[in-house]
Amino acid sequence: MPRGLLRLAGCALLSLGTVTVAEDTWPYMTLQTAPYQPPQIQITKSGTTDPGYLFVGPRGNQPAGTAALIYDEDGNLVYQGPDQVTANFQVQRLFNQDVLTFWGGNMTDLGFGYGVVHILDNTYREIYTVTLQGDFETPDHSVPDSYIDLHESHISARNTLLVTAYNVTQQSLTDIGGTPDDYMLDSLFYEIDIATNEIVHSWSALEHVDQIALTDSKQGIDDDHGTHEQPWDAYHINSVELFDEGYIISLRHYWSGYYVHGNGSVMWQFSGELGRGDFQLDQGGAFSWQHDIRIYNQTEHGMILTLFNNANTPTETVAESTGLSYAVDLVNRTATTLRTLSDADDVIHSVSQGNYQLLPSGHVVLGYGSIAKIKEFDADGKEVLTAQFGTDNEVASYRGYKCSWKATPFWPPAVVVRRVGDDSAQVFMSWNGATEYDNWAVMAASPDGVDTTIITTFKRTGFETSGTVRGVQTPYLQVVARRGDIPLGMSPVVSF
């Protein structure tokens, strides 16, 4: 069989390291108190939304805004992390506490990455840094500090971290039109003890080709793939979570989720292709090229399964991307579609990435991956919020979330003062990441900050508040972020 005959999608994942190169006219913020240039986020509401902040990790054809970012529903920036490529930025529970987690690292042009998982407390101190070492081969023979892939960094109920990894492996691909000396990517997942960074469990897809056949992959091979530098990506693992006596994994290039037992065996396949796999789906339940398979309300007899149905690749625009949920009968092996979420007024074709987040109220947040949008749907399936943070197909965020979050940073507020008259000054104030203050007190201060007097106060307005103070009798000012009259953070004394 000649190479390329099996080709179904020459590139079934938009390159995560780069996006379409074009002039990006999207507006970016300019701040006086911080060097950040985050994208301005455009919010449209059409109904009642759940409370919470929006969490994204944008990247695009310019470095501005490439960071872990939090916005409020009014479009105000709340937090910007360090300038780096990030993924899976969200709030999770660890040891019964809310923590921030995100992957940070380097993305390859092959659709995966190498990096570490950062775990921060509610002061933004990094309390754990999870890494992965091992016997890995990279396409360019480099040796990164950690081999954790960007696709998954999920904290489990047993306070472990579930992560994915990709390994370049020599493999005969003659069965699919390749050669005996070809190379492919093995998809792996690991369960890591967060407190010790020790590997609890690992699994390799390539060690189970008897149960997940390479010939079943929807990702065809062509003349450009199969080398060490451009290995064939048969599986493309993109989510992992605990299930029963093992794990549920999502393999995008098989249009399927799999139940993998703790002993490594593949117990069943949940296929999006009607008539395949171990579950009978109804006609509306078909999906393809999916991301983010999650399980809820698991019992001995059934569960709710959710996923983001991309239904497209960079080379094939097939159908609208949707969020899907199913009532799964584990006894009779059937799956009934409960919800098919989309916005009829905004049809989206997301060729890669994306997620489905079920909120406690029954609302659902969809992150559209390669399309720089997040949408919230209410319990009746109506779109109630759309947030856009970049030009479609030019800016992406691997996933997008809505989370409740309270934080008081360990760093002080920032202030910039500019004299505008003999006894007047314009003051700019911000406190990156702080969620709990509502006003600023501007104080005249002694050089050492020992003696202070409140000159005026300003209501908090977005990320950066500014105002003019008059009657200043000293060249030294200090600002205090407060909740009511309670001080929460104090800036250094600045002269002007």
C-alpha positions as CSV (number, residue, x, y, z in Angstrom):
1,M,0.0,0.0,0.0
2,P,1.6,3.3,-1.0
3,R,2.2,5.9,1.7
4,G,-0.6,8.4,1.8
5,L,-3.3,6.1,0.6
6,L,-4.8,6.0,4.1
7,R,-4.6,9.7,4.5
8,L,-7.7,11.1,6.2
9,A,-6.3,14.2,7.6
10,G,-2.8,15.2,6.8
11,C,-2.6,17.4,9.9
12,A,-5.3,16.7,12.4
13,L,-4.2,19.2,14.9
14,L,-3.4,22.8,14.5
15,S,0.2,23.4,15.4
16,L,0.2,24.4,19.0
17,G,3.5,26.1,18.8
18,T,2.4,28.5,16.0
19,V,-0.8,29.8,14.6
20,T,-1.7,31.5,11.3
21,V,0.7,34.3,10.5
22,A,-1.2,37.4,9.6
23,E,-1.5,40.9,10.8
24,D,-3.1,40.8,14.1
25,T,-5.3,43.9,14.6
26,W,-6.8,42.8,17.9
27,P,-6.5,45.5,20.6
28,Y,-4.1,44.9,23.5
29,M,-4.0,46.7,26.8
30,T,-1.3,49.2,27.8
31,L,-0.8,49.7,31.5
32,Q,1.2,52.3,33.4
33,T,1.9,50.2,36.5
34,A,2.9,46.9,34.8
35,P,4.8,45.9,31.6
36,Y,1.9,43.7,30.5
37,Q,0.1,43.9,27.2
38,P,-2.7,41.4,27.6
39,P,-5.4,41.2,24.9
40,Q,-8.6,43.2,25.5
41,I,-11.4,40.7,26.1
42,Q,-14.8,41.4,24.6
43,I,-17.7,40.2,26.7
44,T,-21.3,39.8,25.4
45,K,-24.0,38.7,27.8
46,S,-27.4,37.5,26.7
47,G,-28.7,36.0,30.0
48,T,-28.0,35.2,33.6
49,T,-24.5,33.8,34.1
50,D,-22.8,32.0,36.9
51,P,-20.4,34.0,39.1
52,G,-16.7,33.5,38.4
53,Y,-13.6,34.7,36.5
54,L,-12.5,33.7,33.1
55,F,-9.2,31.8,32.8
56,V,-7.3,31.6,29.5
57,G,-3.7,31.0,28.2
58,P,-3.6,32.9,24.9
59,R,-0.8,32.6,22.4
60,G,-0.7,33.9,18.8
61,N,1.4,35.5,16.2
62,Q,2.9,38.1,18.6
63,P,4.4,37.8,22.1
64,A,1.9,40.2,23.7
65,G,-0.5,38.5,26.1
66,T,1.2,35.1,26.0
67,A,0.7,34.2,29.7
68,A,-1.8,32.7,32.1
69,L,-4.6,35.4,32.3
70,I,-7.6,35.9,34.5
71,Y,-10.4,38.3,33.5
72,D,-13.7,39.3,35.2
73,E,-17.0,39.3,33.4
74,D,-16.7,43.0,32.7
75,G,-13.6,42.4,30.6
76,N,-11.2,43.7,33.2
77,L,-7.8,42.0,33.6
78,V,-7.5,40.5,37.1
79,Y,-4.2,38.6,36.9
80,Q,-1.3,38.1,34.5
81,G,1.3,35.5,35.1
82,P,4.8,35.4,33.8
83,D,5.4,35.8,30.0
84,Q,5.4,32.2,28.8
85,V,3.3,29.7,26.9
86,T,0.8,28.1,29.2
87,A,-2.1,25.6,29.1
88,N,-4.8,24.3,31.4
89,F,-4.9,27.4,33.5
90,Q,-7.6,26.9,36.1
91,V,-8.6,26.5,39.7
92,Q,-8.4,23.0,41.2
93,R,-8.7,21.4,44.6
94,L,-5.6,20.0,46.3
95,F,-5.6,18.8,50.0
96,N,-9.1,20.5,50.4
97,Q,-7.8,23.9,49.3
98,D,-8.3,25.9,46.1
99,V,-5.1,26.2,44.1
100,L,-4.2,27.6,40.7
101,T,-2.6,25.2,38.3
102,F,-1.1,25.6,34.8
103,W,1.3,24.0,32.5
104,G,4.2,26.2,31.3
105,G,6.8,25.2,28.7
106,N,7.7,24.9,25.1
107,M,5.2,23.8,22.4
108,T,6.4,21.9,19.3
109,D,5.2,22.3,15.8
110,L,3.9,18.7,16.1
111,G,1.1,19.5,18.4
112,F,2.5,18.7,21.8
113,G,5.0,20.1,24.3
114,Y,7.5,19.7,27.1
115,G,7.1,21.6,30.3
116,V,6.3,21.6,34.0
117,V,3.0,22.0,36.0
118,H,2.9,24.9,38.4
119,I,0.7,24.8,41.5
120,L,0.1,28.1,43.3
121,D,-1.8,29.0,46.5
122,N,-4.1,31.9,47.0
123,T,-1.2,34.3,47.5
124,Y,0.3,33.1,44.2
125,R,3.2,31.5,45.9
126,E,4.3,28.3,44.0
127,I,3.8,25.5,46.5
128,Y,4.5,22.6,44.1
129,T,6.3,22.3,40.8
130,V,5.6,18.9,39.2
131,T,8.1,17.6,36.6
132,L,8.7,14.4,34.7
133,Q,12.0,12.8,33.8
134,G,12.6,9.5,32.0
135,D,13.9,7.7,29.0
136,F,12.3,9.9,26.3
137,E,13.2,10.7,22.7
138,T,12.4,14.2,21.4
139,P,12.1,15.0,17.7
140,D,15.1,17.3,17.7
141,H,17.1,15.2,20.2
142,S,16.9,17.9,22.8
143,V,16.8,17.1,26.5
144,P,14.2,19.3,28.3
145,D,14.1,19.7,32.1
146,S,10.7,18.0,32.1
147,Y,8.7,15.9,29.7
148,I,5.2,16.7,30.8
149,D,3.0,17.4,27.8
150,L,0.7,20.4,27.6
151,H,-2.5,18.4,27.1
152,E,-3.3,17.3,30.6
153,S,-2.6,18.4,34.2
154,H,-5.6,17.2,36.2
155,I,-5.5,16.9,40.0
156,S,-7.3,13.7,41.0
157,A,-9.4,13.0,44.1
158,R,-6.4,11.3,45.7
159,N,-4.2,14.4,45.4
160,T,-2.2,13.1,42.5
161,L,-1.6,14.8,39.2
162,L,-2.6,13.1,35.9
163,V,-0.4,14.2,33.0
164,T,0.3,13.2,29.4
165,A,3.5,12.7,27.6
166,Y,4.7,12.0,24.0
167,N,7.7,9.9,23.1
168,V,9.3,9.5,19.7
169,T,9.6,5.8,19.0
170,Q,10.9,3.7,16.1
171,Q,8.1,1.4,14.8
172,S,7.4,-0.5,11.7
173,L,4.4,1.1,10.0
174,T,4.1,-1.2,7.0
175,D,0.5,-2.0,7.9
176,I,-0.6,1.5,7.2
177,G,1.6,2.2,4.2
178,G,4.8,3.1,5.9
179,T,8.2,1.5,6.2
180,P,9.8,-0.9,8.7
181,D,12.1,1.9,9.9
182,D,9.5,4.6,10.5
183,Y,9.1,6.7,13.7
184,M,5.9,7.5,15.5
185,L,4.7,9.2,18.7
186,D,3.8,7.0,21.6
187,S,1.1,8.5,23.7
188,L,1.6,8.0,27.5
189,F,0.0,9.1,30.7
190,Y,1.4,9.3,34.2
191,E,-0.1,9.6,37.7
192,I,2.4,11.6,39.8
193,D,2.3,12.1,43.6
194,I,2.2,15.9,43.9
195,A,3.8,16.0,47.4
196,T,6.8,13.8,46.4
197,N,6.9,14.1,42.6
198,E,7.1,10.3,42.4
199,I,5.4,8.4,39.6
200,V,2.5,6.4,40.9
201,H,1.4,4.8,37.6
202,S,2.3,5.0,33.9
203,W,0.8,3.6,30.7
204,S,1.9,3.5,27.1
205,A,-0.5,3.2,24.2
206,L,2.1,1.6,22.0
207,E,2.4,-1.3,24.5
208,H,-1.2,-2.1,23.7
209,V,-1.3,-2.3,19.9
210,D,-3.1,-5.6,20.3
211,Q,-6.1,-3.7,21.8
212,I,-5.7,-0.3,20.1
213,A,-4.7,-1.2,16.5
214,L,-2.6,1.3,14.6
215,T,-4.7,0.6,11.5
216,D,-7.7,2.0,13.3
217,S,-6.2,5.5,13.7
218,K,-8.0,8.2,11.8
219,Q,-4.7,10.1,11.3
220,G,-3.4,9.0,8.0
221,I,0.4,8.9,7.2
222,D,1.9,10.7,4.3
223,D,5.3,11.4,2.9
224,D,6.0,14.2,5.4
225,H,5.6,12.0,8.5
226,G,7.3,8.9,9.8
227,T,10.8,10.3,10.4
228,H,12.5,11.0,13.7
229,E,12.0,14.8,13.2
230,Q,8.4,14.4,11.9
231,P,7.0,11.2,13.7
232,W,3.5,9.9,12.9
233,D,1.0,10.8,15.6
234,A,-1.3,7.8,15.7
235,Y,-3.0,8.4,19.0
236,H,-2.9,12.0,20.2
237,I,-3.8,11.6,23.9
238,N,-5.4,14.8,25.3
239,S,-7.2,14.0,28.6
240,V,-6.9,11.6,31.5
241,E,-8.9,11.1,34.7
242,L,-9.6,8.5,37.3
243,F,-12.4,6.0,36.6
244,D,-13.4,2.9,38.5
245,E,-10.3,0.7,38.9
246,G,-8.3,2.7,36.4
247,Y,-8.5,5.7,34.1
248,I,-10.5,7.2,31.3
249,I,-8.3,8.6,28.4
250,S,-9.2,10.5,25.3
251,L,-7.4,9.6,22.0
252,R,-8.3,12.3,19.5
253,H,-7.0,10.4,16.5
254,Y,-9.2,7.4,17.2
255,W,-12.4,9.5,17.9
256,S,-12.6,7.6,21.1
257,G,-12.4,7.4,24.9
258,Y,-10.9,4.3,26.5
259,Y,-11.3,2.8,29.9
260,V,-7.8,1.6,30.9
261,H,-7.6,-0.7,33.9
262,G,-4.9,-0.2,36.5
263,N,-3.2,-3.3,35.2
264,G,-2.8,-1.6,31.8
265,S,-5.5,-3.6,29.9
266,V,-8.0,-1.7,27.8
267,M,-11.5,-2.6,29.1
268,W,-13.7,-0.8,26.6
269,Q,-13.9,1.8,23.9
270,F,-16.3,4.7,23.8
271,S,-16.3,5.6,20.1
272,G,-17.8,8.6,18.4
273,E,-18.2,6.7,15.2
274,L,-21.6,5.1,15.1
275,G,-21.4,1.3,14.9
276,R,-17.9,1.1,16.4
277,G,-16.6,0.6,19.9
278,D,-18.4,-1.0,22.8
279,F,-21.3,1.4,23.3
280,Q,-24.3,2.0,21.1
281,L,-24.7,5.8,20.6
282,D,-28.0,7.4,19.4
283,Q,-27.9,9.1,16.1
284,G,-27.2,12.5,17.6
285,G,-24.3,11.3,19.7
286,A,-21.6,11.0,17.0
287,F,-18.4,12.9,17.5
288,S,-14.9,13.2,16.0
289,W,-11.5,14.6,16.8
290,Q,-12.6,15.3,20.3
291,H,-11.0,16.8,23.4
292,D,-11.5,16.8,27.2
293,I,-13.5,13.6,28.1
294,R,-14.8,13.9,31.6
295,I,-16.9,11.7,33.9
296,Y,-19.5,12.8,36.5
297,N,-22.0,11.0,38.8
298,Q,-20.4,7.6,38.4
299,T,-22.2,4.6,39.9
300,E,-21.9,0.9,39.4
301,H,-24.4,1.0,36.6
302,G,-23.9,4.3,34.8
303,M,-22.4,7.8,34.6
304,I,-22.5,11.1,32.8
305,L,-19.8,11.6,30.2
306,T,-19.0,14.9,28.6
307,L,-16.6,16.0,25.8
308,F,-15.7,18.8,23.4
309,N,-16.6,17.6,19.9
310,N,-14.2,19.4,17.5
311,A,-15.6,17.6,14.4
312,N,-12.9,19.4,12.3
313,T,-9.2,19.4,11.5
314,P,-7.0,22.0,9.9
315,T,-7.5,20.2,6.6
316,E,-11.1,19.2,6.9
317,T,-14.0,21.4,7.8
318,V,-16.8,19.0,8.4
319,A,-19.4,20.2,11.0
320,E,-20.0,22.7,13.8
321,S,-18.0,22.1,16.9
322,T,-20.2,21.3,19.9
323,G,-20.2,20.3,23.5
324,L,-21.7,16.9,24.1
325,S,-22.9,15.1,27.2
326,Y,-24.3,11.5,27.5
327,A,-26.1,9.4,30.0
328,V,-24.0,6.2,29.8
329,D,-25.5,2.8,30.7
330,L,-22.5,0.7,31.8
331,V,-24.6,-2.5,32.0
332,N,-26.4,-2.4,28.7
333,R,-23.6,-0.5,27.0
334,T,-25.7,2.4,25.6
335,A,-25.2,6.1,25.5
336,T,-28.1,8.6,25.3
337,T,-27.2,12.1,24.3
338,L,-28.4,14.6,26.9
339,R,-27.1,17.9,25.6
340,T,-25.6,19.2,22.3
341,L,-24.4,22.7,23.0
342,S,-23.8,25.3,20.3
343,D,-24.7,28.8,19.5
344,A,-27.0,29.0,16.5
345,D,-26.0,32.7,16.0
346,D,-22.3,32.0,16.1
347,V,-21.4,28.7,14.3
348,I,-17.9,27.7,15.2
349,H,-15.5,25.3,13.5
350,S,-12.7,24.6,16.0
351,V,-10.0,22.7,14.2
352,S,-8.1,21.8,17.4
353,Q,-8.0,22.1,21.2
354,G,-11.0,23.0,23.3
355,N,-12.9,21.8,26.5
356,Y,-16.2,21.2,28.2
357,Q,-16.5,22.5,31.8
358,L,-19.6,21.6,33.8
359,L,-20.3,24.2,36.5
360,P,-22.1,23.2,39.7
361,S,-25.3,25.0,38.7
362,G,-25.6,23.0,35.5
363,H,-24.3,25.7,33.3
364,V,-21.5,24.7,30.9
365,V,-18.5,26.6,29.7
366,L,-17.0,25.7,26.3
367,G,-13.5,26.7,25.4
368,Y,-13.1,26.7,21.7
369,G,-9.3,26.1,21.5
370,S,-8.1,27.4,18.1
371,I,-11.0,29.9,18.1
372,A,-10.2,32.6,20.7
373,K,-13.6,32.3,22.4
374,I,-15.3,31.0,25.5
375,K,-19.0,30.5,25.7
376,E,-21.2,29.9,28.7
377,F,-24.5,28.0,28.3
378,D,-27.3,27.9,30.9
379,A,-29.0,24.7,32.1
380,D,-31.5,25.0,29.2
381,G,-28.7,25.1,26.7
382,K,-29.0,28.8,25.9
383,E,-25.9,30.8,25.3
384,V,-25.6,33.4,28.0
385,L,-22.1,34.7,27.6
386,T,-19.5,34.9,24.9
387,A,-15.9,36.1,25.6
388,Q,-13.5,36.7,22.7
389,F,-9.8,37.5,23.4
390,G,-8.2,37.4,19.9
391,T,-8.7,37.0,16.2
392,D,-10.2,33.6,15.2
393,N,-7.5,31.2,14.0
394,E,-4.8,33.7,14.8
395,V,-4.9,33.5,18.6
396,A,-5.7,30.3,20.6
397,S,-6.0,29.1,24.1
398,Y,-5.7,25.3,24.6
399,R,-8.6,25.4,27.1
400,G,-10.7,28.1,28.7
401,Y,-12.4,28.0,32.1
402,K,-14.7,29.9,34.4
403,C,-13.8,29.5,38.1
404,S,-14.5,31.1,41.4
405,W,-11.3,32.4,42.9
406,K,-10.2,34.5,45.9
407,A,-6.6,35.7,46.2
408,T,-4.5,38.2,48.1
409,P,-1.0,38.3,46.5
410,F,2.1,38.1,48.5
411,W,3.6,41.0,46.5
412,P,2.7,44.6,47.2
413,P,0.5,46.8,45.0
414,A,2.1,48.9,42.3
415,V,1.9,52.6,42.0
416,V,3.1,55.2,39.4
417,V,2.9,58.9,40.2
418,R,3.3,61.8,37.8
419,R,3.3,65.4,38.8
420,V,0.8,67.5,37.0
421,G,1.1,70.8,39.0
422,D,2.9,72.4,41.9
423,D,0.8,70.5,44.4
424,S,-1.1,67.9,42.2
425,A,-0.2,64.5,40.8
426,Q,-1.8,61.8,38.7
427,V,-1.7,58.4,40.5
428,F,-1.9,55.0,38.8
429,M,-2.6,52.0,41.1
430,S,-2.9,48.2,40.5
431,W,-2.4,45.0,42.4
432,N,-1.9,42.1,40.0
433,G,-4.0,39.1,41.0
434,A,-5.9,40.7,43.9
435,T,-9.6,39.9,44.0
436,E,-10.8,41.2,47.4
437,Y,-10.2,44.9,47.5
438,D,-12.7,47.6,46.4
439,N,-11.0,50.9,46.9
440,W,-7.6,52.7,47.1
441,A,-6.4,55.1,49.8
442,V,-3.7,57.6,48.6
443,M,-1.5,58.8,51.4
444,A,1.1,61.5,51.9
445,A,4.1,59.8,53.4
446,S,7.4,60.4,55.0
447,P,10.4,58.9,53.0
448,D,10.5,55.9,55.3
449,G,6.7,55.4,55.3
450,V,6.4,55.7,59.1
451,D,4.2,58.8,59.0
452,T,1.3,58.8,56.6
453,T,-1.9,60.8,56.1
454,I,-4.8,59.9,53.8
455,I,-5.2,62.5,51.1
456,T,-8.1,60.9,49.2
457,T,-9.6,57.6,48.2
458,F,-10.6,56.2,44.8
459,K,-13.1,53.4,44.0
460,R,-11.4,50.4,42.3
461,T,-11.9,50.6,38.5
462,G,-10.7,47.5,36.7
463,F,-7.1,46.3,36.8
464,E,-5.6,49.8,37.0
465,T,-7.2,52.7,38.8
466,S,-6.1,56.2,38.2
467,G,-6.9,59.6,39.6
468,T,-5.6,63.1,40.3
469,V,-4.7,64.2,43.9
470,R,-4.4,67.8,44.8
471,G,-3.0,69.7,47.7
472,V,0.0,67.4,48.0
473,Q,2.5,68.9,50.5
474,T,5.1,66.2,50.2
475,P,7.0,64.6,47.3
476,Y,6.3,61.2,48.8
477,L,3.1,59.1,48.3
478,Q,2.0,55.6,49.2
479,V,-1.2,53.8,48.2
480,V,-3.2,51.2,50.1
481,A,-5.6,48.6,48.6
482,R,-8.6,48.3,50.9
483,R,-11.9,46.5,51.3
484,G,-14.0,49.1,52.9
485,D,-11.8,50.6,55.6
486,I,-9.7,47.4,56.0
487,P,-6.2,47.6,54.5
488,L,-5.2,44.5,52.5
489,G,-2.0,45.6,50.8
490,M,0.4,48.6,50.8
491,S,2.6,49.9,48.0
492,P,6.2,51.1,48.6
493,V,6.7,54.8,49.1
494,V,7.4,56.6,45.9
495,S,8.7,60.0,45.2
496,F,7.6,62.3,42.4
